[in-house]
Structures are given as structure tokens and as C-alpha cells.
């Protein structure tokens, strides 16, 4: 009898163990499994360092041999020969283009703590804490995709279609041409409130080509994204996509080839603009080298720090057809009706608050086969949800080039749709009445 009892107990324990391991006939991922998977992912992401820098903001920067960077894990780049500089750098001075030149260039915090030697590139170290809370190690570093919604943009001489990812709100200046070879802008830096860790807020420039539901994209700007970086700091980023399921931020997958030791992708930006205080910008350029047209180069200020080989794309192998300047808010809780997420775009102020309060894009530029950067004309402002996020081209001084101001929603907003008047109330302290 005692033997039978022991067998029953052992069988019961075995059943409970199997229940923990098998769910619906599939193996359940245990805590130990996830730890192992995280360790493997960390080894893949973090390359051996020649030198390590502990930044005062808590970031760890690894100086990695330029020939051992993540780019060469890409199957199309395993025999790639690095190009150390473009044949030419089409930077513009645009000395009189900005009607208010009191914005200063923001830089990266880690530079105060050291520098990487020549022949290496700085890579922000990914730590275990960055990966433990991610929903999927496989898609870590990639923007969430939940489908794409078609929007019509009415330009003076034509109507174009652009795709906006579902669960995204955007406020942008749109340029739509035939052959864009570059994009450039000065992006005002802020630290917007992000309501939940799986949401993000960014200010950026980007070039696209391809079907609106499955486009290619190259992007650069600043972002606040707690799930990706495990904090709410404003950080510099680049991003690329080749269709819906390929691409990533920074160096979190293979594809981008970095050549310069002074720019760390994903590092914190400093200083940040203050309301009615000093204003700071990052100046970014993405362009195609016409003499070596198989690369999309990227520069921060006047520092060209790397490129995407055109071979990793489908639609962007030659040119871009849509240029976008502005802000994005992503939230998995985004709703078509109000209220939805209170995550702020830009500074958390509406576009009409202008200089010193609203975020802006200064000197937006596109480059075509003329090989010179020019204002995107025709251009059109577009916002997916004007009750909560707005955009406006506005020049403080008459007969000068406008800035594109954008942003809002640091709190709850409601809209009353009475008559032709709509009253927009937001607890950030603005009351705005406008006619449709």
C-alpha cells in the first residue's frame, strides 16, 4: 500500500511538471529558458571590445574593431569591403535660411567620459536588463508593426498616398517627388513624457520608397523609448526597414556599416531644450553618393559616421520618393476615439505655441539629381489626429523660410464637434479654437 501511495505521488508531481512544460501541446518557455536565450542574444549583439567607456549617465560604450561590427553578420555583407568615406559630402551652410539662429547643437553625453581609438566604432552595450522585459527576443530592436493605414496627401499639383503604421500618430511635413537622393534637417531636442514603457515618442527625418503597405525606409532622429533602452532619456537613433519584417534601430541587427569612432548610436543627447529657455538641435543628413550610388550615407552635424548598403533594400536601391519631417507617437493602446494615450509628441506643446515652447524642424531639405539640398516644394503638413497632435509651417519673421512646428498631448484632450467650431482643450495649459 505504501508503495502504491508513493507511485501516485510521483505520478502527480510528474503531471504537474509536464503541465508547466507543455501548453496546448507546445513547449512552454521557462524562466531558465529565457535566461539562456537572453545570454545568447547578448553574445550576438555585444561584440568583443578593444576599450570600454563608462559614461557618467550610466551607459556603457564598447569600442569595437570596425571590421568586427554587427553589419558583417548580414548574409549579403559577409564579404563586404568597408568604404571609409563618401566621394563627397553635400552639406549646406544655409546661413540665412533660419529666421532665428539661437539654437545650439546638442551632442552625446558619453563623449565627456572618453573616446574610442581610430579603427574602432563606439557601440552602446546591451545589458540583460534591456532584454528581460521584451516581448520577443526575435523582434527586439524592431518597431512594432500592426498593419498600415492609407492616407491621401493633397499637394498643389497632385495627390499621393502614404502609409502610416497602425497604432502610430504622426505630425509631419511631407515632400513627395520622383527621385530623392537625400534629406536633411535641424531637429529641436526635447524630452517628452512617455506614458507607458512600451510606447515611444520620436522626432525625425525619413525617406521612403515602395508600396505604402510594405515600404522601405531610412530614418534618423531622437527618441524616448523605455522598452528599448530601459529609461526615459532622449537618445539619438537611426532606423531602417526593408518591407514590413526586416530592419531595426541602430546596430541591433546587421545592416548598417559604421565608420566613425565619435558617434554612438542609441546614446543620450545633451543638452535638451527647455521651455522659454535655451533651444538645442541635432543636425542630420541622409544622402546617396552619386559617384558610388550603392550606399545611403548618414551624418550627425558634419560628421559622416556610416552608411546602409543599397543591396539590403528593395525599394530604396536607387532613390526615395517620399520625404518626411516631424514626429511620431506609438502606443499599443492607441484608439480612434478619445481619450487615448497621453504620451507627448515633441515638447508636449501644440504647434501654434511656436519658438521656445513647441518642437520644430528647422531647415528641412531634400536633394534630387541637382545634387544640392533645397526646401521641399511642393510640401504639405499632415497630422493623423489633429485633436491631439498638430503641425504648422510658421516663420517668425516675414519673408523668411518657415520652420515646421509640431507636437502636443502631454495630458488628456477632448474635442467637441459642435457646428463648424471645434474647441480643443488640453491640460498642458492651451485652449485653441479653430474653424474647419
C-alpha positions in Angstrom: 0.0 0.0 0.0 2.8 2.4 0.9 4.5 1.7 -2.5 1.3 2.5 -4.3 0.9 5.8 -2.5 4.5 6.8 -3.4 3.8 5.9 -7.1 0.7 8.0 -7.0 2.5 11.0 -5.5 5.4 10.7 -8.0 2.9 10.4 -10.9 1.1 13.5 -9.7 4.3 15.5 -9.5 5.3 14.4 -13.0 1.9 15.5 -14.3 2.3 19.0 -12.7 5.8 19.2 -14.2 4.5 18.3 -17.6 1.8 20.9 -17.3 4.4 23.6 -16.7 6.4 22.5 -19.7 3.6 21.8 -22.2 0.9 24.2 -23.1 -1.6 23.2 -25.8 0.9 20.5 -26.9 3.7 23.1 -27.2 6.7 23.5 -25.1 6.3 26.4 -22.6 9.3 28.8 -22.2 10.5 28.6 -18.7 12.4 31.3 -16.8 15.6 29.3 -17.2 15.0 29.0 -21.0 14.5 32.8 -21.2 17.7 33.4 -19.3 19.6 31.1 -21.7 18.0 32.8 -24.7 18.9 36.3 -23.3 22.5 35.3 -22.8 22.8 34.0 -26.4 21.2 37.2 -27.7 23.6 39.3 -25.7 26.6 37.4 -27.2 25.2 38.1 -30.6 24.6 41.8 -30.0 27.7 42.7 -28.0 30.9 42.3 -29.9 34.4 42.0 -28.2 35.6 45.4 -27.1 39.0 46.9 -27.6 38.2 49.5 -25.0 35.2 50.1 -22.7 33.9 53.6 -21.6 31.7 54.0 -18.5 29.6 57.1 -19.3 28.6 59.5 -16.5 24.9 58.8 -17.4 25.2 55.1 -16.8 25.6 53.9 -20.3 28.5 51.5 -21.2 30.2 52.2 -24.6 32.3 49.4 -26.1 34.9 50.4 -28.7 34.7 47.6 -31.2 37.1 46.9 -34.1 35.4 48.4 -37.2 35.9 45.1 -39.0 34.1 43.1 -36.3 30.9 45.2 -36.1 27.4 43.7 -36.4 27.0 44.7 -40.0 29.0 41.7 -41.2 26.6 39.2 -39.7 24.2 40.1 -42.6 24.3 37.4 -45.3 24.7 40.0 -48.0 27.6 41.7 -46.3 29.9 38.9 -45.2 32.4 39.7 -47.9 31.6 43.5 -47.9 34.6 45.9 -48.2 34.2 48.9 -46.0 34.1 52.3 -47.7 35.8 54.7 -45.2 34.4 58.0 -46.7 31.9 59.1 -49.3 33.3 60.7 -52.5 31.7 64.0 -51.5 29.7 65.4 -48.6 26.9 67.7 -49.8 26.4 69.7 -46.6 24.8 73.1 -46.9 25.6 76.2 -44.8 22.2 77.8 -45.4 23.5 80.8 -43.4 20.4 83.0 -43.8 17.7 80.3 -44.1 16.8 80.1 -40.4 15.0 83.2 -39.1 16.2 82.5 -35.6 19.7 81.2 -35.3 19.9 81.0 -31.5 19.6 77.2 -31.3 22.7 75.3 -30.4 24.0 71.9 -31.4 23.3 69.1 -28.9 25.9 66.3 -28.6 26.3 63.0 -26.8 26.8 62.6 -23.1 29.3 59.7 -23.3 31.8 61.9 -25.0 32.5 63.6 -21.7 33.9 60.3 -20.3 36.3 59.2 -23.1 36.8 58.5 -26.7 37.2 55.4 -28.9 40.5 55.0 -30.8 40.8 55.1 -34.6 39.9 51.9 -36.2 37.1 51.2 -33.8 33.5 52.3 -33.5 31.5 53.0 -30.3 28.6 50.6 -29.6 26.1 51.1 -26.8 26.3 47.9 -24.8 23.1 46.0 -24.5 22.6 44.6 -21.0 20.5 41.8 -19.6 18.0 44.4 -18.1 17.3 45.6 -21.6 16.2 42.2 -22.8 14.4 40.6 -19.8 11.2 42.6 -20.3 11.0 42.5 -24.1 8.0 40.6 -25.5 10.1 38.9 -28.2 13.9 38.5 -28.4 13.5 37.8 -32.1 12.0 41.2 -32.8 13.9 43.2 -30.2 15.2 46.4 -31.8 12.4 46.5 -34.5 9.5 48.8 -34.5 6.2 47.1 -33.7 4.0 46.6 -36.8 0.3 46.2 -36.6 -0.7 46.9 -40.2 -0.7 50.1 -42.2 -3.4 52.6 -43.0 -3.6 54.5 -46.3 -3.7 58.3 -46.2 -4.1 60.8 -49.0 -1.8 63.8 -49.1 -3.1 66.6 -51.3 -0.2 68.6 -52.8 -0.6 71.6 -55.1 -0.1 69.6 -58.2 -1.0 66.0 -57.3 -2.4 63.7 -54.6 -0.1 61.0 -53.2 -0.7 58.0 -50.9 1.4 57.4 -47.8 1.1 54.5 -45.3 1.1 55.3 -41.6 1.6 52.3 -39.3 -1.4 51.4 -37.2 -1.1 52.5 -33.5 1.0 55.4 -34.6 0.1 59.1 -34.6 2.2 61.4 -36.8 2.5 65.1 -37.5 4.8 65.7 -40.5 5.9 67.9 -43.3 5.6 65.8 -46.4 7.7 66.2 -49.6 6.7 63.9 -52.5 8.9 63.9 -55.6 10.1 61.4 -58.1 13.8 60.9 -57.2 15.0 62.0 -53.8 18.7 61.3 -53.2 18.9 62.9 -49.8 17.2 64.5 -46.8 18.5 66.9 -44.2 17.1 68.9 -41.2 17.8 70.5 -37.9 15.7 68.8 -35.2 14.8 70.6 -32.0 15.6 68.3 -29.0 13.1 67.7 -26.1 12.4 65.0 -23.6 8.6 64.3 -24.0 6.6 62.4 -21.4 6.0 58.8 -22.4 3.1 57.3 -20.5 4.0 53.6 -20.7 7.2 51.7 -21.2 6.0 50.0 -24.4 5.3 53.4 -26.1 7.7 55.7 -27.8 7.9 59.3 -29.0 10.3 60.4 -31.7 11.3 63.4 -33.8 12.9 62.5 -37.1 13.5 62.7 -40.8 12.9 59.8 -43.1 13.0 58.8 -46.8 10.7 56.1 -48.2 10.1 54.1 -51.4 7.9 51.2 -52.2 4.2 50.2 -51.7 2.5 52.1 -48.9 1.8 48.9 -47.0 5.3 47.4 -47.5 7.7 50.2 -47.9 11.5 50.6 -47.4 12.6 53.4 -45.1 15.8 55.1 -43.8 15.4 57.2 -40.7 17.3 59.3 -38.2 16.4 61.5 -35.2 15.9 61.4 -31.5 13.6 59.1 -29.5 12.3 58.3 -26.0 11.6 54.6 -25.8 11.6 53.0 -22.3 11.2 49.4 -23.5 14.2 49.6 -25.8 16.6 51.5 -23.6 15.2 50.8 -20.1 14.9 54.5 -19.3 13.1 57.7 -20.4 16.2 59.6 -21.7 16.2 61.3 -25.1 18.5 59.3 -27.4 19.9 59.6 -30.9 18.8 56.8 -33.2 18.8 55.6 -36.8 16.4 53.1 -38.2 16.0 51.1 -41.4 13.3 48.9 -42.9 13.2 46.8 -46.0 9.5 45.8 -46.0 7.4 45.0 -43.0 9.6 42.4 -41.3 13.2 43.4 -41.9 15.2 46.2 -40.2 16.0 47.6 -36.8 17.2 50.5 -34.7 20.8 51.4 -34.6 23.1 48.3 -34.7 20.6 46.0 -33.1 20.6 43.9 -36.3 23.1 43.6 -39.1 22.8 46.1 -42.0 24.3 49.5 -41.1 28.0 49.9 -41.6 29.6 52.4 -39.1 32.9 54.0 -39.9 33.4 56.8 -37.4 34.6 56.5 -33.7 32.8 59.6 -32.4 29.1 58.8 -32.8 27.4 56.1 -30.6 24.0 55.0 -32.0 21.4 55.0 -29.2 23.5 57.2 -26.9 21.9 60.0 -24.8 21.6 63.5 -26.3 22.6 66.5 -24.2 21.6 69.3 -23.7 17.8 69.2 -24.1 15.8 72.3 -24.9 13.9 74.0 -22.1 10.6 75.8 -22.3 11.3 79.5 -22.8 14.9 78.7 -22.3 17.9 77.7 -24.5 17.0 75.7 -27.6 19.1 72.8 -28.9 19.1 70.9 -32.1 20.7 67.9 -33.8 21.5 68.4 -37.5 21.1 65.2 -39.5 21.7 64.3 -43.2 21.0 61.2 -45.2 22.1 61.1 -48.8 23.1 58.9 -51.7 26.6 59.3 -53.1 26.1 59.7 -56.8 29.6 58.6 -57.6 29.2 55.4 -55.5 25.4 55.0 -55.6 25.2 51.8 -53.7 25.2 53.4 -50.3 22.9 55.7 -48.2 25.2 57.8 -46.0 24.3 59.3 -42.7 25.9 62.4 -40.9 25.4 63.9 -37.5 26.3 67.6 -37.8 29.3 67.5 -40.1 30.4 64.0 -39.1 29.7 61.3 -41.6 29.6 58.2 -39.5 28.3 55.4 -41.7 26.0 54.0 -44.4 23.4 51.5 -45.3 24.4 49.4 -48.4 21.7 49.7 -51.0 21.8 46.0 -51.5 19.9 45.3 -48.3 16.8 47.2 -49.7 14.3 46.5 -52.4 12.5 49.9 -52.9 15.4 52.1 -51.8 18.1 50.6 -54.0 18.2 53.8 -56.1 16.0 56.7 -54.8 13.4 57.7 -52.3 10.0 59.0 -53.4 8.6 60.4 -50.2 10.5 62.6 -47.7 9.0 63.1 -44.2 10.0 65.5 -41.4 8.3 65.5 -38.0 7.1 63.5 -35.0 5.7 60.0 -34.2 3.9 58.7 -31.1 3.5 54.9 -30.9 1.2 53.2 -28.4 -0.4 49.7 -28.4 -3.3 51.3 -26.6 -3.9 53.8 -29.4 -7.6 54.4 -30.1 -9.5 56.1 -32.8 -11.7 57.7 -30.3 -10.7 60.0 -27.4 -9.2 59.7 -25.0 -6.1 57.6 -25.9 -2.5 57.6 -24.7 -1.3 60.8 -23.1 2.3 60.3 -24.5 3.6 63.6 -25.7 5.0 64.4 -29.2 7.8 66.9 -29.5 7.8 69.1 -26.4 4.2 68.3 -25.4 3.0 71.7 -26.7 0.9 72.3 -29.8 2.5 73.7 -33.0 0.9 77.1 -32.6 2.9 77.7 -29.4 6.0 78.2 -31.7 9.5 79.1 -30.7 10.6 78.3 -27.1 7.6 76.0 -26.5 6.7 73.8 -29.5 9.2 71.4 -31.0 10.4 72.3 -34.6 12.2 71.0 -37.6 14.4 73.8 -39.0 15.8 74.0 -42.5 14.1 70.9 -43.9 15.8 69.9 -47.1 15.6 67.4 -49.9 18.2 66.6 -52.5 17.5 65.5 -56.1 19.7 64.9 -59.1 20.8 68.6 -59.0 23.0 67.4 -56.1 22.0 70.4 -53.9 19.8 70.4 -50.9 16.7 72.6 -51.3 13.4 73.3 -49.5 10.8 70.6 -50.2 8.5 72.3 -52.7 5.7 71.3 -53.0 5.3 70.3 -49.4 2.3 69.7 -47.2 1.7 69.4 -43.5 -0.2 66.3 -42.3 -1.4 65.1 -38.9 -3.3 61.8 -38.3 -5.2 63.2 -35.3 -5.4 67.0 -35.2 -7.4 66.9 -32.0 -4.3 65.7 -30.1 -1.2 66.4 -32.3 -0.7 69.3 -34.7 1.8 70.6 -37.3 2.3 74.1 -38.7 4.7 75.8 -41.1 5.4 79.2 -39.5 8.0 81.9 -40.0 8.6 84.3 -37.1 10.0 86.9 -39.5 8.1 87.9 -42.7 9.7 86.7 -46.0 12.0 84.2 -44.3 11.8 80.4 -44.5 9.3 78.9 -42.1 10.0 76.2 -39.5 7.8 73.2 -39.2 6.4 73.2 -35.7 4.7 70.0 -34.3 3.6 68.2 -31.3 1.3 68.1 -28.2 -0.7 66.0 -25.8 1.2 65.7 -22.5 -2.3 65.2 -20.9 -5.9 64.3 -21.7 -7.6 66.1 -24.6 -11.2 66.1 -25.6 -12.8 67.5 -28.7 -16.3 69.0 -29.0 -17.7 68.7 -32.6 -20.4 71.4 -32.5 -21.3 73.4 -35.6 -18.2 74.4 -37.6 -16.3 75.4 -34.5 -14.3 72.9 -32.6 -12.9 73.6 -29.2 -9.7 71.7 -28.3 -8.9 71.5 -24.6 -5.7 70.0 -23.2 -4.4 70.0 -19.7 -1.0 71.2 -20.9 -2.4 74.7 -20.5 -3.5 75.6 -24.0 -7.0 76.4 -25.3 -7.3 76.5 -29.0 -10.4 77.4 -31.0 -10.3 77.0 -34.8 -12.7 76.6 -37.7 -12.7 73.7 -40.2 
